[in-house]
Amino acid sequence: MTAEKSTPTTIDDIAPKMKLQGTVKKVDLYGALVDVGIGRLGLLHISQLSDGHVNNVTDVVTEGDEIAVWVQDVDRNKGRISLTMIKPPDLTWSEISQDDVYTGTVVRVEKFGAFIDVGAERPGLVHVSELAKGYVGDPSEVVKVNDEVQVKVIGVNRRKKQIDLSVRALEEPEATVHVVEEEDKEMPTAMELALRQAMENSGMDMPRRASNKKKRAKRNKRRDEREDIFARTLQQHSGE
């Protein structure tokens, strides 16, 4: 959750993501200096004034304005405070790890799964095979937009900003295969995961994956479609 404290008095009282009220004391080309009541001015860089591009600082703030800001970074040794007017996500990428459990909201449902907002920069994906311990033909049979669901992180790719989630892992953890997606490796399909687990349990060696150009092209197409839906989902979600 976002850290908040109503009346900090020193630099030791503040921390990243803390929401503060401040007064703009000086405006320059690079940004603004803001008094947040701790005896030191914080820097609000021009890039942190808005999600969109800002040509001039004075288009957003002027001297004397009372504004709400969030602490972006604190260097107590140098007495420097970086501020932002862009509300930070409740969860940063460094805070998300495999096996974490969150309660989130369904923001989009597709034929291959559902996107869940858990407070991160981007929604995470629950693949249709991870929605329940039984067979699910259509994700809309299980979840709908605005539903609240509890999910477990089974994979996170910080470079691609993707989070793989599971509902099934909470219902039947011993039967769920946890996969952390490698940054440059192709994800195995749900069928391959099930086959791999079955063969491992029986003591058999897992055969090499067939090198089939048509199958690879089809997987790449599905991956591209997923990336496109990710982008559209993020754009729609941030615009609400």
C-alpha positions as CSV (number, residue, x, y, z in Angstrom):
1,M,0.0,0.0,0.0
2,T,1.1,3.6,-0.6
3,A,2.8,5.0,2.5
4,E,1.2,8.2,3.9
5,K,1.9,10.4,6.8
6,S,0.0,13.6,7.5
7,T,2.6,15.8,9.3
8,P,6.2,14.8,8.6
9,T,8.7,17.3,10.1
10,T,12.1,16.0,9.1
11,I,13.7,14.2,6.1
12,D,13.8,11.1,8.3
13,D,10.0,11.1,8.5
14,I,9.4,10.6,4.7
15,A,9.8,7.5,2.5
16,P,9.2,6.6,-1.1
17,K,5.5,6.6,-2.3
18,M,4.5,8.8,0.7
19,K,1.8,11.4,-0.2
20,L,2.5,15.0,0.9
21,Q,1.0,18.4,0.5
22,G,3.4,21.1,-0.6
23,T,3.8,24.7,-1.8
24,V,5.7,25.6,-5.0
25,K,8.5,27.9,-4.0
26,K,10.4,28.3,-7.2
27,V,9.8,27.4,-10.9
28,D,12.6,26.8,-13.4
29,L,13.0,25.3,-16.9
30,Y,13.9,21.9,-15.4
31,G,11.0,21.7,-12.8
32,A,10.0,23.2,-9.5
33,L,11.2,23.3,-5.9
34,V,8.5,22.4,-3.5
35,D,8.3,23.0,0.3
36,V,6.7,20.0,1.9
37,G,7.2,21.2,5.5
38,I,10.4,19.4,6.5
39,G,12.9,22.2,6.3
40,R,14.3,21.1,2.9
41,L,12.8,21.8,-0.6
42,G,12.0,18.8,-2.8
43,L,12.7,18.7,-6.5
44,L,9.7,18.2,-8.8
45,H,11.3,17.5,-12.2
46,I,9.4,18.5,-15.3
47,S,9.1,14.9,-16.3
48,Q,7.2,14.2,-13.1
49,L,4.5,16.8,-13.6
50,S,2.2,14.7,-15.7
51,D,1.9,11.3,-17.4
52,G,1.9,13.2,-20.7
53,H,4.5,15.4,-22.2
54,V,4.9,18.9,-20.6
55,N,6.5,21.7,-22.7
56,N,6.7,24.3,-19.9
57,V,6.6,23.8,-16.1
58,T,4.3,26.9,-15.8
59,D,1.7,25.1,-17.9
60,V,1.2,22.8,-14.8
61,V,2.4,24.7,-11.7
62,T,3.3,28.3,-10.7
63,E,4.9,29.8,-7.7
64,G,2.6,29.8,-4.7
65,D,0.5,26.8,-5.8
66,E,-0.6,24.3,-3.2
67,I,-0.1,20.8,-4.7
68,A,-0.3,17.2,-3.8
69,V,2.9,15.2,-4.5
70,W,4.4,11.8,-3.8
71,V,8.0,11.1,-2.6
72,Q,9.8,9.4,-5.5
73,D,13.2,9.1,-3.9
74,V,15.1,10.2,-0.7
75,D,18.8,10.6,-0.3
76,R,19.2,11.4,3.4
77,N,23.0,11.6,3.3
78,K,22.8,14.4,0.7
79,G,19.5,15.8,1.9
80,R,17.9,15.4,-1.5
81,I,14.2,14.7,-2.1
82,S,12.7,13.8,-5.4
83,L,9.0,14.4,-5.9
84,T,6.4,13.4,-8.4
85,M,2.8,14.5,-9.2
86,I,2.2,11.1,-10.9
87,K,0.6,8.8,-8.4
88,P,2.9,5.8,-8.0
89,P,1.5,2.2,-8.2
90,D,0.8,0.4,-5.0
91,L,3.3,-2.3,-6.2
92,T,6.6,-1.6,-7.9
93,W,8.3,-4.2,-10.0
94,S,10.9,-4.8,-7.4
95,E,8.2,-5.6,-4.8
96,I,6.5,-8.4,-6.9
97,S,7.8,-11.9,-6.4
98,Q,6.8,-15.4,-7.3
99,D,4.4,-16.9,-4.7
100,D,3.1,-13.5,-3.6
101,V,-0.7,-13.5,-3.0
102,Y,-2.9,-10.5,-3.8
103,T,-6.5,-9.5,-4.1
104,G,-7.2,-7.9,-7.4
105,T,-10.0,-6.7,-9.7
106,V,-10.8,-8.1,-13.1
107,V,-10.3,-5.4,-15.7
108,R,-10.6,-7.4,-18.9
109,V,-11.7,-10.9,-20.0
110,E,-10.4,-12.6,-23.1
111,K,-10.8,-16.1,-24.6
112,F,-7.4,-17.0,-23.3
113,G,-7.8,-15.6,-19.8
114,A,-8.4,-12.6,-17.6
115,F,-6.4,-9.5,-16.7
116,I,-6.3,-8.7,-13.0
117,D,-5.3,-5.3,-11.5
118,V,-3.4,-6.0,-8.3
119,G,-2.1,-2.5,-7.9
120,A,1.0,-2.8,-10.1
121,E,1.9,-0.7,-13.1
122,R,0.2,-3.2,-15.4
123,P,-2.6,-5.8,-14.9
124,G,-1.4,-9.4,-14.5
125,L,-2.8,-12.3,-16.6
126,V,-4.6,-15.3,-15.3
127,H,-4.4,-17.8,-18.2
128,V,-7.6,-19.8,-18.7
129,S,-5.8,-22.9,-17.5
130,E,-5.1,-21.2,-14.2
131,L,-8.6,-19.9,-13.4
132,A,-9.8,-23.1,-11.7
133,K,-8.6,-26.6,-10.9
134,G,-11.1,-28.1,-13.3
135,Y,-11.5,-27.5,-17.1
136,V,-12.6,-24.0,-18.1
137,G,-13.8,-23.6,-21.6
138,D,-14.6,-19.8,-21.4
139,P,-13.1,-17.5,-18.8
140,S,-16.3,-15.5,-18.7
141,E,-17.9,-18.6,-17.1
142,V,-15.7,-18.0,-14.1
143,V,-15.0,-14.3,-13.8
144,K,-16.4,-11.0,-15.1
145,V,-15.1,-7.5,-15.3
146,N,-15.1,-5.8,-11.8
147,D,-15.0,-9.1,-9.9
148,E,-12.6,-9.2,-7.0
149,V,-10.4,-12.3,-7.0
150,Q,-7.5,-13.6,-4.9
151,V,-4.5,-14.6,-7.1
152,K,-1.0,-16.0,-6.6
153,V,2.0,-14.8,-8.6
154,I,3.4,-17.8,-10.6
155,G,5.7,-15.8,-12.9
156,V,7.0,-12.3,-13.3
157,N,9.0,-10.8,-16.2
158,R,10.2,-7.4,-15.2
159,R,11.9,-6.6,-18.5
160,K,8.7,-7.2,-20.4
161,K,6.5,-5.9,-17.5
162,Q,4.4,-9.1,-17.4
163,I,2.9,-10.8,-14.4
164,D,1.5,-14.3,-14.6
165,L,-1.1,-15.1,-12.0
166,S,-3.1,-18.1,-10.9
167,V,-6.4,-18.7,-9.0
168,R,-5.9,-22.5,-9.3
169,A,-2.6,-22.3,-7.4
170,L,-4.5,-21.2,-4.3
171,E,-7.1,-23.9,-4.6
172,E,-4.8,-26.8,-5.4
173,P,-1.2,-25.6,-4.8
174,E,0.4,-29.1,-4.9
175,A,-0.9,-29.7,-8.5
176,T,0.1,-26.4,-9.9
177,V,3.4,-26.0,-11.8
178,H,5.0,-22.6,-11.0
179,V,6.9,-21.1,-13.9
180,V,9.0,-17.9,-13.8
181,E,9.2,-16.7,-17.4
182,E,12.8,-16.3,-18.6
183,E,13.3,-13.0,-20.4
184,D,14.3,-14.4,-23.7
185,K,12.9,-18.0,-23.6
186,E,9.6,-19.2,-25.1
187,M,7.0,-20.2,-22.5
188,P,5.9,-23.9,-22.7
189,T,2.2,-24.4,-23.4
190,A,-0.2,-25.6,-20.7
191,M,-0.3,-29.0,-22.4
192,E,3.5,-29.3,-22.4
193,L,3.6,-28.4,-18.7
194,A,1.0,-31.1,-17.9
195,L,2.9,-33.7,-19.9
196,R,6.2,-32.7,-18.3
197,Q,4.7,-33.0,-14.8
198,A,3.1,-36.4,-15.6
199,M,6.4,-37.8,-17.0
200,E,8.5,-36.5,-14.1
201,N,6.1,-38.2,-11.7
202,S,6.4,-41.5,-13.6
203,G,10.2,-41.2,-13.8
204,M,10.3,-41.0,-17.6
205,D,12.6,-38.6,-19.4
206,M,11.0,-35.6,-21.0
207,P,11.4,-35.7,-24.8
208,R,12.8,-32.7,-26.7
209,R,10.3,-30.3,-28.1
210,A,9.6,-30.9,-31.7
211,S,11.1,-28.3,-34.0
212,N,8.1,-27.4,-36.1
213,K,8.1,-24.1,-38.0
214,K,4.3,-24.0,-38.3
215,K,3.8,-24.6,-34.6
216,R,6.4,-22.0,-33.8
217,A,4.8,-19.5,-36.1
218,K,1.4,-20.1,-34.5
219,R,2.9,-19.6,-31.0
220,N,4.6,-16.4,-32.1
221,K,1.3,-15.2,-33.5
222,R,-0.5,-15.9,-30.2
223,R,2.3,-14.2,-28.3
224,D,2.0,-11.1,-30.6
225,E,-1.8,-11.1,-30.1
226,R,-1.3,-11.3,-26.3
227,E,1.2,-8.4,-26.4
228,D,-1.2,-6.3,-28.5
229,I,-4.0,-7.0,-26.0
230,F,-1.7,-6.2,-23.1
231,A,-1.0,-2.8,-24.7
232,R,-4.7,-2.1,-25.4
233,T,-5.6,-3.2,-21.9
234,L,-3.0,-0.9,-20.3
235,Q,-4.1,2.0,-22.4
236,Q,-7.7,1.5,-21.6
237,H,-7.1,1.0,-17.9
238,S,-4.8,4.1,-17.6
239,G,-7.4,6.2,-19.3
240,E,-10.2,5.4,-16.9
